[in-house]
Amino acid sequence: MERKPRVAVVGGGVSGMTAAYRLARGGAEVTVLESTERIGGKLDTSPVAGVPVDSGAESVLTRRPEALRLLTELGLEERIAHPAPGPAAIYSRGRLRSFPRPHVMGIPGSLTSLARSGVVSWRGVLRAAADRVLPSTRVAEDASVGDYVGARMGREVVDRLVGPLLGGVYAGKAGELSVESALPRIAPLARSERSLFGIARRAAAQQAAEASSGPAFATLRGGLAILVDTLAKQADAAVETSAPVRELRAVGGGWQLLVGPEEHPWELDADSVVLACPAPEAARLLRPVVPAASGELAGIDYASTTIVTLAYPAASVTRPPAGSGFLVGPREGRSIKAATFSSTKWPWLAEQLRDKHPDTGMVLVRCSLAQSRGEAVAELSDEELTERVTADLAEICGVSQPPVDRRVTRWDRALPQYAVGHQQRIARVRDALSDREGVALCGAAYEGVGIPACVASAEREAQRILDRHGLTG
């Protein structure tokens, strides 16, 4: 009987586990090597106030089909849940305000709506109005979002609208993120049209036309960690945790990986390798075998973020937002940059909280923290972070007492930054790898940061490996 091709998957996050699932289903012998003590990566669920809460990614974009299709294939469709409808808000100029409509990633499509929203000052509105008469802003191969939007509408629109939304998605800065990568609907129009108000209006209409009739987001009852756990159970793959890969060697027509603790490493032979680890780790492993790809990957920066999830008795939150949460811009001088009232956003979670706390009721608030207020968030203790978040929530939402439960999750260098020229960089990486048989690259650092993009990346690269070995998938 012919031996199955052996494939090593480096990284046990959602990308790595999806790749392992597809490879094993396609007929490969798969080993997943995860450097930490658990699989899942940024999909991490643990209890707060007695209910399961996500401390990393908390939702799936439904406008892309890949993740929902995978959830259905895994038999998880009955767990799929959608958020309660409610308006998004932004804390600006001292109070919660509604976003101007329409908008695309905070870029307003209507000057009148921008003025009525109160998000920017009248001076900011007048500066934004100049977009209608300014000559075209040249967007060549790529530009930063901050530079482009700032040139058209002014810095206040960038700081109070666009920056907070980009920070929520990428944990990045508008002045550094790529228009091509972060604003894919805006970029092609920016090369042919002048007014950014008009461009945003057209892009918003395109987005609305393409959107499904249902909710834009979904999650799983019980938390998104269920996705990677189910992939592991159904993949028929060996999963090794606490198994850092120290070295990748080209051996004959295949690969050899040096794995495990420095004192007692072990070797794993593979016919093909899928690198589903962060870009810096992929760069290190590829340095001796594909140096051109390694050099490009080493240039991808990562941002850190901290998530503080707090539980309060319902009566202690006297001014909850009208919707499920709000964003906070950098000009506001707050510690938090976003707050999600998870117990409002997710009806399944609210139901579990009512069952657990029938007498007092419980409000769960998940806050992400800004990374620069004169000192690094990493230097603050959990207690200090909790105090700062509670102080912000007291002023914004009327929280009147300390939390009864909390969880602080620090994601160090966890979110890839799609800097100016990112797409061109990834094209060079793919080109360099095309000369080396049997090594694939997938994950959030390349063609998209959301769960559907990660699933698509993993499935595409897994199929490429299967094709190499004459398997169908």
Residue, then its C-alpha position, 0 to 999 in steps of 0.5 A: m500500500e502506498r504511503k500517505p504524503r506526510v504534511a507538517v502544519v506549523g501553528g494551531g490557530v484557526s488557519g493551521m487547524t483548518a489547513a490540517y482538517r482539509l489536508a487530512r480529509g484529502g488523504a494526507e498524514v498530518t501533524v500539527l505543531e503548536s508552540t503554546e500549551r493550547i490550540g486556537g490562537k486568537l480564538d480563546t474562550s473562558p468563563v467570566a461571571g460563570v459564562p463562556v466569553d471570547s477574549g480574542a476574536e468574537s465574531v465571524l463576518t457573514r458577507r464572506p462565505e468561507a467560515l459559515r460554510l466550514l461551520t456547517e460542514l462541521g455540524l455546528e450550524e445549530r450553534i450559530a448565533h447572530p447579534a441583536p440589532g442596534p446602532a453603533a456609537i462613537y464617544s467623541r467630544g465628551r459624549l456618545r454619538s451616532f456614526p454619520r450615514p452612510h460611511v465606509m470604515g468611518i469615511p462619511g458619504s454625506l457632509t450633511s450627515l457628518a455635520r448632524s452627527g456632532v462627531v467632529s467640530w464645526r471647524g472639522v466639518l468645514r475642513a471636510a467640506a473642502d473635499r468637494v472643491l479640492p483637486s484630485t489627490r493622487v493615489a499611485e500604487d498605494a498610500s496610507v489611509g491617514d494621508y489620503v483621508g486627511a488630504r481630502m477631509g482633514r485630520e479631525v475626520v481621520d482622528r475621530l472617525v476613521g482611526p477608531l474604526l481601523g483601530g478596532v479591526y487592525a489595532g493599527k494607526a491610520g497613518e500607517l495602514s494601507v489604503e489598498s489593504a484596509l480600504p479595498r472598496i475605496a482604493p479603486l475608486a480613489r484612482s478615478e474619482r475626485s471627491l471622497f464623499g462621493i467615493a464613500r457614497r458609492a462604496a457604501a452603496q456597493q457594500a449594501a447591494e452585496a450584503s446578504s439580507g441577514p445579519a453581517f456577523a455571527t458567532l457560536r453559542g459557547g464561544l468561537a474556541i468551539l470551532v478549533d476544538t471541533l476541527a481538531k476532533q474531526a481532522d484525523a491529525a496528530v496535534e502536538t502542543s508545547a512543540p515549538v519548531r526550532e529549525l526547518r531544513a530542506v532534506g532531499g525532496g522533502w523537509q525535516l523539522l527540529v521540534g521541542p525544547e532546546e535541551h531535548p529536541w526531536e526531528l519530524d520528517a515531512d514531504s510538505v510543510v504549511l507555515a500557519c504561524p505568525a509572519p516573524e516565526a515564518a521568516r525565521l524558519l524560512r531564512p536558511v531555505v527561502p531567504a527572499a521570502s524570509g526577508e519580506l516576511a520579517g518586514i511585517d509588523y505586529a501590534s499588541t492589544t489588551i482585552v479587559t472583560l468585566a462583569y457588573p450587576a445590572a443596576s450599577v450600569t445607569r447609562p448603558p449605550a443604546g446599542s451594543g457598544f462604542l468606539v473611542g478616538p485617540r483625542e478623547g484621552r481615555s484608556i479604552k479604545a472600544a467597549t462591547f456590551s457583550s450581554t447586550k450584543w449576544p442574546w444567547l449570552a444574555e440568556q445564560l447570564r439570566d440563568k446564572h444571576p437571576d436575582t441581580g442580573m449581570v452586564l458583561v463589558r469587553c473593553s480593548l485598551a489603547q496602547s499609548r498614554g505615556e506608558a505601555v499597557a504591558e507595564l500596568s497590573d491587572e488591578e490598574l487596568t481594571e481601575r482605569v477601565t472602570a473609571d472610563l465606564a463610570e464617566i461614559c456609562g454611569v458605572s457606579q461600582p467595581p466589577v464582581d468578576r474580570r478577565v484580563t487578556r494580553w495579546d502581545r504582538a498578535l495583530p499583523q499590520y497591513a502597512v503601505g505596500h502590503q499587497q506588493r510585499i505579499a506578492r513578492v513572498r508568494d513569488a519567492l515561494s513558488d520556486r520552492e516545492g512543498v512549502a505553503l504559507c497561510g494565516a492572518a498576516y497575508e490576504g485578510v485578518g478576519i476568520p473567513a479570510c484565514v479559512a480561505s487562506a488555509e483552504r487554498e494552501a491546503q489544496r495546493i499541497l494536495d494537488r502537489h501530491g496528486l490528492t483530490g481534497 
